[in-house]
Amino acid sequence: MNQKLNATLAENIRLYIVSKGFQHNERLPPERELAAHFKVSRGELRKALNCLEADGLIWRHVGRGTFVGARPVLNLNDVAYLGELASPIQVIAARLAIEPSLARLAAHSGTRADFIAMRTCNERCRAAPDWRSYEAQDNNLHAIIAKATQNKLLVYLFETLNVVRRSTVWGQSRETTGPAASYCSFDEHEAICAAIEARDADLAEACMREHLISVRDRVLPTLSR
């Protein structure tokens, strides 16, 4: 399968996931069913799934299947348990306690490769065709910032929090199929990354805090407290 056809199949699978309303960490049909549905071979299907996995839209576990979202660092039972314990308000409070400090450390320890990855992820955020794709790239960006700290323990703590965040039922309604070109998180993300790349730790921390407060103020008023 050439690269163009592979990209087309990956896009068709992404649209299938959106149209069927699969939830985060929900298992997709078996590969044989997906291959039959899209009228392709198992090999062709796997190449397309590789693309979606690289973008954080799906993850695969040998013997268990293909799941929606990024690969969790915990097993699914732990994810479900932690997701039941945490409310959206608690999740955002935890993010505010942790992620500004990660941005500060990333400004000190980030590498050129980290900065390139951040810029690429920001471009993909702006180009996302729908909310699910945007959220996958948003997730990737925050993960890249955490990894730029070069601190494996902090990365593990971030990933644990991030899995809980993505497993929490937010109940947020969407009035559009995807983010508008003026969506405020685009500029907020770029301000964070610019500060990190400039090695301005104070500004990176402040920009991350402002971004998370912006997220909190957009999301929490729509939720039942």
Secondary structure by P-SEA (a helix, b strand, c coil): ccaaaaaaaaaaaaaaaaaaccccccccccaaaaaaaacccaaaaaaaaaaaaaaccccccccccccccccccccaaaaaaaaaaccaaaaaaaaaacaaaaaaaaaacccaaaaaaaaaaaaaaaacccaaaaaaaaaaaaaaaaaacccaaaaaaaaaaaaaaaaccccccccccccccccaaaaaaaaaaaaaaacaaaaaaaaaaaaaaaaaaaccccccc
